[in-house]
Every structure is written in structure tokens, then in C-alpha cells.
Amino acid sequence: MLYQIHFEEELSADALRRHLQQDYGIAPDAVYVGRVEDRAADDPRPVAMFTPPDEDEGFGWILTGDTELADATGRNERDLAVSLARTFGVRALVDDGSIYPDRWLLVSADGSSGRVMTDEDAAADGDLRVVHALEPISGEPQLAVVPPPEWARG
């Protein structure tokens, strides 16, 4: 997957489809909403999938996509997350590109972003919970900043 954007709150599937159509020309029926296991095997491959959480998980709503979504939007994962966070007024998490599974890039509702640490135990259960920021994020002044130790920077 090129894109795996985790949203803190539920987005309206209809509003998301409308936005993707208006801004990127993605047909609403090319955005599958639901669980992967609920798709029929012979359904056409969607451009994007919008999946609800299993339960009441933090950052449990996930937008996934591959090269078709990249081609349609012309944006990388972070830039698409910034656009969607601003449009819908929600926070999002995307992979920070590091080797650490508990580090993510938090995108605030205002589009500002920075690296954060998530609760490793909760993440093992599929629940992403932000513990603290690893650097200041202008849209998250309430979030404590705890820089990583020197050996873990990079």
C-alpha cells in the first residue's frame, strides 16, 4: 500500500467520496467503504478503500490506496492526509518512514504535522493512541513534547 491514512474520528463516507470526486476526479463508486472481508471477490478493484474500525479504536478509520490513488491525487501520503485533515477538521496519522512501529506522523486538523509516539501495547491490539509528540506541532499545543533519546534519533 502506498497510502494508509488513519483518521481519529469517523468521516462521512459520502462526504469523503464527494471530496475525492470534486478534487481528484475519483468516481464515488471507485471508493469502497467497508471491510475488506465483506467485498465480493469479483468486485472491481477500487481506487481507494475506507475501512471502519473493528471497535472503538483510536485512529481506527483508515483510508488505503495504491498507485491508482497516487495517480489520481498526484499527492504523497502525507500531503493527502494534510488535505483531508484540513477539509474535514480531523486529525490523522501516517507512517513516519522510520523503523520504529510506535512512531507516526500526526497531522492536525489545521494541517500542521510532526512525529509522535504511540502506545506500543495498545497498538499491538490495533488501537493507535498518541502518548506524546517527539517534536513541537503548532496545531497541537496541548500535546507534551518528549524528544527521543539521542541513540533513537533519525
DSSP file (Angstrom, degrees, kcal/mol; ACC not computed):
  #  RESIDUE AA STRUCTURE BP1 BP2  ACC     N-H-->O    O-->H-N    N-H-->O    O-->H-N    TCO  KAPPA ALPHA  PHI   PSI    X-CA   Y-CA   Z-CA
    1    1 A M              0   0    0      0, 0.0    65,-0.2     0, 0.0     3,-0.1   0.000 360.0 360.0 360.0 132.6    0.0    0.0    0.0
    2    2 A L        +     0   0    0     63,-1.2     2,-0.4     1,-0.2    75,-0.2   0.776 360.0  41.9 -82.5 -30.2    1.2    3.5   -0.8
    3    3 A Y  E     +A   65   0A   0     62,-2.2    62,-1.5    73,-0.1    -1,-0.2  -0.965  50.3 157.0-124.8 133.1   -1.4    5.1    1.4
    4    4 A Q  E     +A   64   0A   0     -2,-0.4     2,-0.6    60,-0.2    91,-0.4  -0.671  17.3 177.1-150.2  92.1   -2.6    4.2    4.8
    5    5 A I  E     -A   63   0A   0     58,-2.7    58,-2.7    -2,-0.2     2,-0.5  -0.880  14.2-155.9-104.7 120.5   -4.1    7.2    6.5
    6    6 A H  E     -AB  62  93A   0     87,-2.6    87,-2.6    -2,-0.6     2,-0.4  -0.848   7.8-154.8 -99.0 124.1   -5.6    6.6    9.9
    7    7 A F  E     -AB  61  92A   0     54,-3.7    54,-1.4    -2,-0.5    85,-0.2  -0.812  13.6-144.1-101.6 140.0   -8.3    9.1   11.0
    8    8 A E  S    S+     0   0    0     83,-2.5    51,-0.5    -2,-0.4    52,-0.3   0.850  84.7  30.8 -68.3 -34.6   -9.0    9.8   14.6
    9    9 A E  S    S-     0   0    0     82,-0.4     2,-0.2    50,-0.1    81,-0.0  -0.820  96.0 -87.9-124.6 161.4  -12.8   10.3   14.0
   10   10 A E        -     0   0    0     -2,-0.3     2,-0.3    50,-0.0    -2,-0.1  -0.465  38.4-154.2 -66.9 134.7  -15.3    8.9   11.6
   11   11 A L        -     0   0    0     -2,-0.2     2,-0.4    -4,-0.1     3,-0.1  -0.827  30.4-100.0-102.8 149.8  -15.6   10.8    8.4
   12   12 A S     >  -     0   0    0     -2,-0.3     4,-2.6     1,-0.2     5,-0.2  -0.578  27.2-147.3 -67.0 123.1  -18.8   10.8    6.4
   13   13 A A  H  > S+     0   0    0     -2,-0.4     4,-2.7     1,-0.2     5,-0.2   0.895  99.0  50.8 -60.3 -40.0  -18.3    8.3    3.7
   14   14 A D  H  > S+     0   0    0      2,-0.2     4,-2.5     1,-0.2    -1,-0.2   0.914 111.0  47.7 -64.7 -41.8  -20.5   10.3    1.3
   15   15 A A  H  > S+     0   0    0      2,-0.2     4,-2.5     1,-0.2    -2,-0.2   0.897 112.4  49.7 -65.7 -39.8  -18.6   13.5    2.1
   16   16 A L  H  X S+     0   0    0     -4,-2.6     4,-2.7     2,-0.2     5,-0.2   0.938 112.2  47.3 -63.6 -46.5  -15.3   11.7    1.5
   17   17 A R  H  X S+     0   0    0     -4,-2.7     4,-2.1     1,-0.2    -2,-0.2   0.917 112.5  50.0 -60.5 -43.5  -16.4   10.3   -1.8
   18   18 A R  H  X S+     0   0    0     -4,-2.5     4,-2.9     2,-0.2     5,-0.2   0.919 111.7  48.3 -60.9 -44.2  -17.8   13.7   -2.8
   19   19 A H  H  X S+     0   0    0     -4,-2.5     4,-2.9     1,-0.2     5,-0.4   0.927 111.0  49.5 -62.9 -45.9  -14.5   15.4   -1.9
   20   20 A L  H  X S+     0   0    0     -4,-2.7     6,-1.8     1,-0.2     4,-1.4   0.849 114.4  46.6 -64.3 -32.7  -12.4   12.8   -3.8
   21   21 A Q  H  X S+     0   0    0     -4,-2.1     4,-1.6     4,-0.3    -2,-0.2   0.944 116.0  43.0 -72.3 -47.8  -14.6   13.2   -6.8
   22   22 A Q  H  < S+     0   0    0     -4,-2.9    -2,-0.2     1,-0.2    -3,-0.2   0.904 125.4  31.8 -66.5 -42.6  -14.6   17.0   -6.8
   23   23 A D  H  < S+     0   0    0     -4,-2.9    -1,-0.2    -5,-0.2    -3,-0.2   0.775 137.1  17.7 -88.5 -26.9  -10.9   17.5   -6.1
   24   24 A Y  H  < S-     0   0    0     -4,-1.4    -3,-0.2    -5,-0.4    -2,-0.2   0.414  94.7-116.3-129.7   0.1   -9.3   14.5   -7.8
   25   25 A G     <  +     0   0    0     -4,-1.6     2,-0.6     1,-0.2    -4,-0.3   0.731  58.1 153.5  71.7  21.7  -11.9   13.1  -10.3
   26   26 A I        -     0   0    0     -6,-1.8    -1,-0.2    -9,-0.1    -2,-0.1  -0.757  47.3-121.5 -87.3 121.0  -12.3    9.8   -8.5
   27   27 A A    >   -     0   0    0     -2,-0.6     3,-2.2     1,-0.1     4,-0.2  -0.331  17.2-124.3 -60.5 138.2  -15.7    8.3   -9.1
   28   28 A P  G >  S+     0   0    0      0, 0.0     3,-1.5     0, 0.0    -1,-0.1   0.849 111.4  56.4 -54.2 -36.4  -17.7    7.7   -5.9
   29   29 A D  G 3  S+     0   0    0      1,-0.3    -2,-0.1     3,-0.1    -3,-0.0   0.559  95.6  67.2 -75.6  -4.4  -18.2    4.0   -6.8
   30   30 A A  G <  S+     0   0    0     -3,-2.2    17,-2.3     1,-0.1    18,-1.7   0.408  87.3  77.1 -90.4   0.6  -14.4    3.7   -7.0
   31   31 A V  E <  S-c   48   0A   0     -3,-1.5     2,-0.4    -4,-0.2    18,-0.2  -0.921  75.9-152.9-112.3 105.3  -14.1    4.3   -3.3
   32   32 A Y  E     -c   49   0A   0     16,-2.3    18,-3.2    -2,-0.7     2,-0.5  -0.624   6.3-161.5 -79.3 130.8  -15.1    1.1   -1.4
   33   33 A V  E     +c   50   0A   0     -2,-0.4     2,-0.3    16,-0.2    18,-0.2  -0.965  51.9  42.5-115.3 118.5  -16.5    1.8    2.1
   34   34 A G  S    S-     0   0    0     16,-2.1     2,-0.2    -2,-0.5    -2,-0.0  -0.889  93.6 -35.9 142.6-172.0  -16.5   -1.2    4.4
   35   35 A R    >   -     0   0    0     -2,-0.3     3,-1.3    16,-0.1     4,-0.5  -0.560  46.0-126.7 -85.5 146.9  -14.4   -4.1    5.5
   36   36 A V  G >  S+     0   0    0      1,-0.3     3,-1.6    -2,-0.2    -1,-0.1   0.902 109.9  57.0 -57.2 -43.8  -12.1   -6.0    3.1
   37   37 A E  G 3  S+     0   0    0      1,-0.3    -1,-0.3    -3,-0.0    -2,-0.0   0.657 100.7  59.2 -67.4 -14.3  -13.6   -9.3    4.0
   38   38 A D  G <  S+     0   0    0     -3,-1.3    -1,-0.3     2,-0.1     2,-0.2   0.555  83.0 101.7 -90.1  -8.9  -17.1   -8.0    3.1
   39   39 A R  S <  S-     0   0    0     -3,-1.6     2,-0.2    -4,-0.5    -5,-0.0  -0.524  79.7-114.8 -75.3 140.5  -16.1   -7.2   -0.6
   40   40 A A    >   -     0   0    0     -2,-0.2     3,-1.8     1,-0.1    -1,-0.1  -0.530  21.5-124.9 -71.6 142.0  -17.2   -9.7   -3.2
   41   41 A A  T 3  S+     0   0    0      1,-0.3    -1,-0.1    -2,-0.2    -2,-0.0   0.792 109.9  49.2 -60.0 -29.3  -14.3  -11.5   -4.8
   42   42 A D  T 3  S+     0   0    0      2,-0.0    -1,-0.3     3,-0.0     3,-0.1   0.357  82.1 119.9 -96.1   7.2  -15.5  -10.4   -8.3
   43   43 A D  S <  S-     0   0    0     -3,-1.8    -4,-0.0     1,-0.1     2,-0.0  -0.403  76.2 -97.8 -64.9 146.8  -16.0   -6.7   -7.4
   44   44 A P        -     0   0    0      0, 0.0    -1,-0.1     0, 0.0    -4,-0.1  -0.344  46.9 -93.6 -63.6 149.5  -13.9   -4.3   -9.5
   45   45 A R        -     0   0    0     -3,-0.1     2,-0.1     1,-0.1    -3,-0.0  -0.477  45.2-132.3 -66.0 125.1  -10.7   -3.2   -7.8
   46   46 A P        -     0   0    0      0, 0.0   -15,-0.2     0, 0.0    22,-0.1  -0.391   6.6-134.5 -77.3 158.1  -11.4    0.1   -6.0
   47   47 A V  S    S+     0   0    0    -17,-2.3    19,-0.7     1,-0.3    22,-0.4   0.842  91.9   5.2 -73.9 -36.2   -9.1    3.2   -6.3
   48   48 A A  E     -cD  31  65A   0    -18,-1.7   -16,-2.3    17,-0.2     2,-0.4  -0.977  66.0-146.1-145.6 156.2   -9.4    3.6   -2.5
   49   49 A M  E     -cD  32  64A   0     15,-2.4    15,-2.8    -2,-0.3     2,-0.6  -0.988   4.0-161.4-125.9 137.2  -10.8    1.8    0.4
   50   50 A F  E     -cD  33  63A   0    -18,-3.2   -16,-2.1    -2,-0.4    13,-0.2  -0.954  17.7-170.9-120.1 110.1  -12.3    3.4    3.5
   51   51 A T  E     - D   0  62A   0     11,-2.8    11,-2.4    -2,-0.6   -16,-0.1  -0.859  15.2-137.2-111.9 130.8  -12.5    1.0    6.4
   52   52 A P        -     0   0    0      0, 0.0     9,-0.1     0, 0.0     2,-0.0  -0.392  36.3 -93.8 -76.9 161.8  -14.2    1.5    9.8
   53   53 A P        -     0   0    0      0, 0.0     8,-0.1     0, 0.0     7,-0.1  -0.308  24.7-122.0 -71.1 159.8  -12.5    0.3   13.0
   54   54 A D  S    S-     0   0    0     72,-0.1     2,-0.2     6,-0.1    72,-0.0   0.898  90.7 -19.3 -66.3 -41.4  -13.2   -3.1   14.5
   55   55 A E  S    S-     0   0    0      5,-0.0     2,-1.8    -3,-0.0     5,-0.1  -0.476 111.5 -40.5-140.0-148.7  -14.3   -1.5   17.7
   56   56 A D  S    S+     0   0    0     -2,-0.2     2,-0.3    -3,-0.0    71,-0.0  -0.492  79.5 161.7 -87.6  68.4  -13.9    1.9   19.3
   57   57 A E    >   -     0   0    0     -2,-1.8     3,-1.1     1,-0.1     2,-0.3  -0.646  44.1-112.0 -92.4 144.2  -10.3    2.2   18.4
   58   58 A G  T 3  S+     0   0    0     -2,-0.3    70,-1.6     1,-0.3   -50,-0.1  -0.563 103.7   3.7 -70.4 136.4   -8.3    5.5   18.3
   59   59 A F  T 3  S+     0   0    0    -51,-0.5    -1,-0.3    -2,-0.3   -51,-0.2   0.900  91.6 144.4  53.4  44.5   -7.4    6.5   14.8
   60   60 A G    <   +     0   0    0     -3,-1.1     2,-0.5   -52,-0.3   -52,-0.1   0.656  35.3  89.8 -91.2 -17.8   -9.4    3.4   13.6
   61   61 A W  E     -A    7   0A   0    -54,-1.4   -54,-3.7    -4,-0.2     2,-0.5  -0.720  64.4-167.0 -81.7 124.2  -10.9    4.8   10.3
   62   62 A I  E     -AD   6  51A   0    -11,-2.4   -11,-2.8    -2,-0.5     2,-0.6  -0.948  20.7-162.0-125.2 128.3   -8.4    4.0    7.6
   63   63 A L  E     -AD   5  50A   0    -58,-2.7   -58,-2.7    -2,-0.5     2,-0.3  -0.935  22.7-178.8-101.8 119.8   -8.2    5.2    4.0
   64   64 A T  E     +AD   4  49A   0    -15,-2.8   -15,-2.4    -2,-0.6     2,-0.3  -0.869   9.2 151.4-119.3 154.3   -6.0    2.9    1.9
   65   65 A G  E     -AD   3  48A   0    -62,-1.5   -62,-2.2    -2,-0.3   -63,-1.2  -0.979  22.7-150.7-169.0 169.4   -4.9    3.1   -1.6
   66   66 A D    >>  -     0   0    0    -19,-0.7     4,-2.0    -2,-0.3     3,-0.7  -0.245  62.4 -41.6-127.5-147.1   -2.2    2.2   -4.1
   67   67 A T  H 3> S+     0   0    0      1,-0.3     4,-3.0     2,-0.2     5,-0.2   0.809 129.7  60.5 -61.1 -31.1   -0.8    3.5   -7.3
   68   68 A E  H 3> S+     0   0    0      2,-0.2     4,-2.1     1,-0.2    -1,-0.3   0.903 107.6  45.0 -63.8 -39.4   -4.3    4.3   -8.7
   69   69 A L  H <> S+     0   0    0     -3,-0.7     4,-2.5   -22,-0.4     5,-0.3   0.894 113.3  50.8 -70.0 -39.9   -4.9    6.7   -5.8
   70   70 A A  H  X S+     0   0    0     -4,-2.0     4,-2.6     1,-0.2     5,-0.3   0.925 112.0  47.0 -61.8 -44.7   -1.4    8.2   -6.2
   71   71 A D  H  < S+     0   0    0     -4,-3.0    -2,-0.2     1,-0.2    -1,-0.2   0.899 114.3  47.3 -63.8 -41.0   -2.0    8.8   -9.9
   72   72 A A  H  < S+     0   0    0     -4,-2.1    -2,-0.2    -5,-0.2    -1,-0.2   0.887 122.5  32.2 -70.0 -39.7   -5.5   10.3   -9.3
   73   73 A T  H  < S-     0   0    0     -4,-2.5    -2,-0.2     2,-0.2    -3,-0.2   0.792  85.0-146.3 -89.8 -29.2   -4.4   12.7   -6.5
   74   74 A G     <  +     0   0    0     -4,-2.6     2,-0.3    -5,-0.3    -3,-0.1   0.703  64.0 112.7  68.1  17.6   -0.9   13.5   -7.5
   75   75 A R        -     0   0    0     -5,-0.3    -1,-0.3    -6,-0.3    -2,-0.2  -0.893  66.7-123.5-123.0 150.8    0.0   13.7   -3.8
   76   76 A N     >  -     0   0    0     -2,-0.3     4,-2.4    -3,-0.1     5,-0.2  -0.336  43.5 -92.5 -80.8 174.9    2.1   11.6   -1.5
   77   77 A E  H  > S+     0   0    0    -75,-0.2     4,-2.3     1,-0.2     5,-0.2   0.903 124.4  46.8 -57.2 -47.6    0.5   10.0    1.7
   78   78 A R  H  > S+     0   0    0      1,-0.2     4,-2.5     2,-0.2    -1,-0.2   0.931 112.7  48.8 -62.6 -47.1    1.4   12.9    4.0
   79   79 A D  H  > S+     0   0    0      1,-0.2     4,-2.2     2,-0.2    -1,-0.2   0.868 112.0  48.6 -64.8 -36.4    0.2   15.6    1.6
   80   80 A L  H  X S+     0   0    0     -4,-2.4     4,-2.6     2,-0.2    -1,-0.2   0.904 110.9  51.3 -68.2 -39.9   -3.1   13.8    1.0
   81   81 A A  H  X S+     0   0    0     -4,-2.3     4,-2.8    -5,-0.2    -2,-0.2   0.907 109.6  50.4 -62.1 -41.3   -3.5   13.4    4.8
   82   82 A V  H  X S+     0   0    0     -4,-2.5     4,-2.4     2,-0.2     5,-0.2   0.936 111.5  48.1 -61.3 -46.9   -2.9   17.1    5.3
   83   83 A S  H  X S+     0   0    0     -4,-2.2     4,-2.3     1,-0.2    -2,-0.2   0.922 115.7  43.5 -60.2 -46.0   -5.5   18.0    2.7
   84   84 A L  H  X S+     0   0    0     -4,-2.6     4,-2.5     2,-0.2     6,-0.3   0.880 111.7  53.3 -70.4 -38.5   -8.1   15.6    4.1
   85   85 A A  H  X>S+     0   0    0     -4,-2.8     4,-1.4    -5,-0.2     5,-1.2   0.928 113.3  43.8 -61.9 -44.9   -7.4   16.7    7.8
   86   86 A R  H  <5S+     0   0    0     -4,-2.4    -2,-0.2    -5,-0.2    -1,-0.2   0.932 114.7  49.3 -64.6 -46.0   -7.9   20.3    6.8
   87   87 A T  H  <5S+     0   0    0     -4,-2.3    -2,-0.2    -5,-0.2    -1,-0.2   0.897 123.6  29.5 -61.0 -43.0  -11.0   19.6    4.8
   88   88 A F  H  <5S-     0   0    0     -4,-2.5    -1,-0.2    -5,-0.1    -2,-0.2   0.460 101.9-123.8-102.4  -2.5  -12.7   17.5    7.4
   89   89 A G  T  <5 +     0   0    0     -4,-1.4     2,-0.3    20,-0.3    20,-0.2   0.878  68.2 123.0  64.6  39.0  -11.3   19.1   10.6
   90   90 A V      < -     0   0    0     -5,-1.2     2,-0.3    -6,-0.3    -1,-0.2  -0.854  61.9-112.8-127.3 162.9   -9.9   15.8   11.9
   91   91 A R        -     0   0    0     -2,-0.3   -83,-2.5    -3,-0.1   -82,-0.4  -0.683  32.8-168.5 -92.4 152.3   -6.5   14.5   13.0
   92   92 A A  E     -BE   7 107A   0     15,-2.3    15,-3.3    -2,-0.3     2,-0.4  -0.963  13.1-146.4-138.8 154.6   -4.8   11.8   11.0
   93   93 A L  E     +BE   6 106A   0    -87,-2.6   -87,-2.6    -2,-0.3     2,-0.3  -0.975  18.5 174.7-120.8 138.4   -1.8    9.5   11.5
   94   94 A V  E     - E   0 105A   0     11,-2.0    11,-3.1    -2,-0.4   -89,-0.1  -0.942  44.3 -81.2-134.5 159.8    0.5    8.3    8.7
   95   95 A D  E     - E   0 104A   0    -91,-0.4     9,-0.2    -2,-0.3   -17,-0.1  -0.332  31.1-148.7 -58.5 135.1    3.7    6.2    8.8
   96   96 A D        -     0   0    0      7,-0.7    -1,-0.1     4,-0.2     8,-0.1   0.487  36.6-116.6 -87.8  -1.8    6.7    8.4    9.6
   97   97 A G  S    S+     0   0    0      1,-0.3     2,-0.1     6,-0.2     7,-0.1   0.470  74.4 123.8  84.1   0.5    9.0    6.3    7.5
   98   98 A S  S    S-     0   0    0      2,-0.2    -1,-0.3     5,-0.2    -2,-0.1  -0.328  74.0-115.7 -87.8 175.1   11.2    5.2   10.4
   99   99 A I  S    S+     0   0    0     -3,-0.1    -1,-0.1    -2,-0.1    -2,-0.0   0.481  87.8 100.1 -85.6  -3.2   11.9    1.6   11.5
  100  100 A Y    >   -     0   0    0      1,-0.1     3,-1.4     2,-0.0    -4,-0.2  -0.751  60.7-157.4 -91.4 120.0   10.1    2.2   14.8
  101  101 A P  T 3  S+     0   0    0      0, 0.0    -1,-0.1     0, 0.0    -2,-0.0   0.683  91.4  55.1 -70.3 -16.8    6.5    0.8   14.8
  102  102 A D  T 3  S+     0   0    0     15,-0.0    16,-3.1     2,-0.0     2,-0.5   0.293  90.9  88.5-100.0  10.8    5.3    3.1   17.6
  103  103 A R  E <   + F   0 117A   0     -3,-1.4    -7,-0.7    14,-0.2     2,-0.3  -0.928  51.9 161.9-111.2 133.2    6.4    6.3   15.8
  104  104 A W  E     -EF  95 116A   0     12,-2.2    12,-3.0    -2,-0.5     2,-0.6  -0.853  41.7-109.0-138.0 169.7    4.0    8.1   13.5
  105  105 A L  E     -EF  94 115A   0    -11,-3.1   -11,-2.0    -2,-0.3     2,-0.5  -0.945  32.7-151.5-104.1 117.9    3.4   11.4   11.8
  106  106 A L  E     -EF  93 114A   0      8,-3.0     8,-1.6    -2,-0.6     2,-0.6  -0.792   4.9-160.2 -91.6 128.4    0.4   13.2   13.4
  107  107 A V  E     -EF  92 113A   0    -15,-3.3   -15,-2.3    -2,-0.5     6,-0.2  -0.949  14.4-144.3-107.9 119.6   -1.4   15.6   11.1
  108  108 A S    >   -     0   0    0      4,-3.1     3,-2.0    -2,-0.6   -18,-0.2  -0.296  28.4-103.2 -78.0 165.6   -3.5   18.1   13.0
  109  109 A A  T 3  S+     0   0    0      1,-0.3   -20,-0.3    30,-0.2   -19,-0.2   0.736 123.8  56.0 -61.0 -22.8   -6.9   19.4   11.8
  110  110 A D  T 3  S-     0   0    0      2,-0.1    -1,-0.3   -21,-0.1     3,-0.1   0.471 121.2-107.7 -88.7  -1.4   -5.1   22.6   10.8
  111  111 A G  S <  S+     0   0    0     -3,-2.0    -2,-0.1     1,-0.4   -29,-0.1   0.292  77.1 131.2  94.5  -9.3   -2.7   20.7    8.6
  112  112 A S        -     0   0    0     -5,-0.1    -4,-3.1   -30,-0.1    -1,-0.4  -0.385  36.8-171.2 -70.6 157.7    0.4   21.1   10.8
  113  113 A S  E     +F  107   0A   0     -6,-0.2     2,-0.3    23,-0.1    25,-0.2  -0.978  18.7 158.5-150.6 161.1    2.3   17.9   11.4
  114  114 A G  E     -F  106   0A   0     -8,-1.6    -8,-3.0    -2,-0.3     2,-0.2  -0.961  45.3 -77.3-173.3 164.6    5.0   16.3   13.4
  115  115 A R  E     -F  105   0A   0     -2,-0.3    19,-3.0   -10,-0.2    20,-0.8  -0.481  47.6-177.7 -76.1 141.0    6.3   13.0   14.7
  116  116 A V  E     -FG 104 133A   0    -12,-3.0   -12,-2.2    17,-0.3     2,-0.4  -0.892  24.7-124.1-134.0 163.9    4.6   11.4   17.7
  117  117 A M  E     -FG 103 132A   0     15,-3.0    14,-3.3    -2,-0.3    15,-1.1  -0.913  25.5-156.4-107.5 135.7    5.0    8.3   19.8
  118  118 A T  E     - G   0 130A   0    -16,-3.1     2,-0.6    -2,-0.4    12,-0.2  -0.723  34.2 -88.1-107.7 162.7    2.0    5.9   20.2
  119  119 A D     >  -     0   0    0     10,-2.3     4,-2.4    -2,-0.3    10,-0.3  -0.581  35.8-155.4 -70.2 113.8    1.2    3.5   23.0
  120  120 A E  H  > S+     0   0    0     -2,-0.6     4,-1.5     1,-0.2    -1,-0.2   0.870  89.9  49.8 -63.0 -39.8    3.0    0.3   21.9
  121  121 A D  H  > S+     0   0    0      2,-0.2     4,-0.6     1,-0.2    -1,-0.2   0.922 113.1  45.4 -67.3 -44.3    0.8   -2.0   23.9
  122  122 A A  H >4>S+     0   0    0      1,-0.2     5,-2.4     2,-0.2     3,-1.2   0.886 109.5  56.6 -65.8 -38.1   -2.5   -0.5   22.6
  123  123 A A  H ><5S+     0   0    0     -4,-2.4     3,-2.0     1,-0.3    -1,-0.2   0.842  96.7  63.0 -63.2 -32.8   -1.0   -0.5   19.0
  124  124 A A  H 3<5S+     0   0    0     -4,-1.5    -1,-0.3     1,-0.3    -2,-0.2   0.774 105.0  47.9 -62.2 -24.4   -0.4   -4.3   19.3
  125  125 A D  T <<5S-     0   0    0     -3,-1.2    -1,-0.3    -4,-0.6    -2,-0.2   0.261 128.1-100.7 -97.4   9.8   -4.2   -4.6   19.6
  126  126 A G  T < 5S+     0   0    0     -3,-2.0     2,-0.7     1,-0.2    -3,-0.2   0.577  85.6 124.9  85.4   9.7   -4.8   -2.3   16.6
  127  127 A D      < -     0   0    0     -5,-2.4     2,-0.7    -6,-0.1    -2,-0.2  -0.901  47.8-154.9-108.8 110.9   -5.5    0.8   18.7
  128  128 A L        +     0   0    0    -70,-1.6     2,-0.5    -2,-0.7    -8,-0.1  -0.756  19.1 173.4 -88.3 115.5   -3.4    3.8   17.9
  129  129 A R        -     0   0    0     -2,-0.7   -10,-2.3   -10,-0.3     2,-0.4  -0.986  29.5-130.6-124.2 123.5   -3.1    6.2   20.9
  130  130 A V  E     +G  118   0A   0     -2,-0.5   -12,-0.3   -12,-0.2     3,-0.1  -0.586  24.2 179.1 -74.0 126.4   -0.8    9.2   20.8
  131  131 A V  E     -     0   0A   0    -14,-3.3     2,-0.3     1,-0.4    13,-0.2   0.872  62.2 -33.1 -92.6 -50.6    1.3    9.3   24.0
  132  132 A H  E     -G  117   0A   0    -15,-1.1   -15,-3.0    11,-0.1    -1,-0.4  -0.977  62.6 -95.6-162.7 166.6    3.3   12.4   23.3
  133  133 A A  E     -Gh 116 145A   0     11,-3.2    13,-3.3    -2,-0.3   -17,-0.3  -0.608  14.1-152.8 -87.2 150.9    5.0   14.4   20.5
  134  134 A L  S    S+     0   0    0    -19,-3.0   -18,-0.2     1,-0.2    -1,-0.1   0.502  86.5  15.0 -96.8  -8.6    8.6   13.9   19.6
  135  135 A E  S    S-     0   0    0    -20,-0.8    -1,-0.2     9,-0.1    11,-0.1  -0.966 101.1 -77.4-156.6 156.6    8.8   17.5   18.2
  136  136 A P        -     0   0    0      0, 0.0     2,-0.5     0, 0.0   -21,-0.1  -0.325  38.1-163.4 -62.4 141.1    6.5   20.6   18.6
  137  137 A I    >   -     0   0    0      3,-0.3     3,-2.3     6,-0.2     6,-0.2  -0.985  13.1-147.3-126.1 116.7    3.4   20.6   16.4
  138  138 A S  T 3  S+     0   0    0     -2,-0.5    -1,-0.1     1,-0.3   -24,-0.0   0.821  98.1  49.8 -58.1 -35.0    1.8   24.0   16.1
  139  139 A G  T 3  S+     0   0    0      1,-0.2    -1,-0.3     2,-0.1   -30,-0.2   0.425 109.8  53.8 -83.3   2.3   -1.7   22.7   15.8
  140  140 A E    X   +     0   0    0     -3,-2.3     3,-1.8     1,-0.1    -3,-0.3  -0.410  57.1 151.7-131.7  56.4   -1.3   20.5   19.0
  141  141 A P  T 3  S+     0   0    0      0, 0.0    -1,-0.1     0, 0.0    -2,-0.1   0.757  73.7  59.3 -63.4 -22.3    0.0   22.9   21.7
  142  142 A Q  T 3  S+     0   0    0     -3,-0.1     2,-0.6     2,-0.1    -2,-0.0   0.617  83.8  98.1 -78.8 -12.4   -1.6   20.7   24.4
  143  143 A L  S <  S-     0   0    0     -3,-1.8    -6,-0.2    -6,-0.2   -11,-0.1  -0.670  78.9-124.4 -84.2 119.9    0.5   17.7   23.4
  144  144 A A        -     0   0    0     -2,-0.6   -11,-3.2   -13,-0.2     2,-0.6  -0.310  19.9-136.9 -61.1 142.7    3.6   17.2   25.5
  145  145 A V  B     +h  133   0A   0    -13,-0.2   -11,-0.2   -11,-0.1    -1,-0.1  -0.921  27.2 170.9-107.9 120.0    6.9   17.1   23.6
  146  146 A V        -     0   0    0    -13,-3.3   -14,-0.1    -2,-0.6   -11,-0.0  -0.912  26.3-141.7-127.4 101.8    9.4   14.5   24.7
  147  147 A P        -     0   0    0      0, 0.0   -12,-0.1     0, 0.0     3,-0.1  -0.288  26.9-104.9 -62.8 148.4   12.3   14.2   22.3
  148  148 A P        -     0   0    0      0, 0.0     5,-0.1     0, 0.0   -14,-0.0  -0.328  45.9 -88.0 -68.1 156.2   13.6   10.7   21.6
  149  149 A P    >   -     0   0    0      0, 0.0     3,-1.6     0, 0.0     4,-0.4  -0.248  42.4-104.9 -60.9 155.9   16.8    9.7   23.2
  150  150 A E  G >  S+     0   0    0      1,-0.3     3,-1.2     2,-0.2     0, 0.0   0.855 119.8  54.2 -50.7 -42.6   20.0   10.5   21.2
  151  151 A W  G 3  S+     0   0    0      1,-0.2    -1,-0.3     3,-0.0     0, 0.0   0.735 108.6  50.1 -67.7 -22.2   20.5    6.9   20.1
  152  152 A A  G <  S+     0   0    0     -3,-1.6    -1,-0.2     2,-0.0     2,-0.2   0.311  83.7 112.5-102.0   8.8   17.0    6.7   18.7
  153  153 A R    <         0   0    0     -3,-1.2    -3,-0.0    -4,-0.4     0, 0.0  -0.557 360.0 360.0 -81.6 145.6   17.0    9.8   16.6
  154  154 A G              0   0    0     -2,-0.2    -1,-0.2   -56,-0.0    -4,-0.0   0.434 360.0 360.0 150.8 360.0   16.9    9.5   12.9
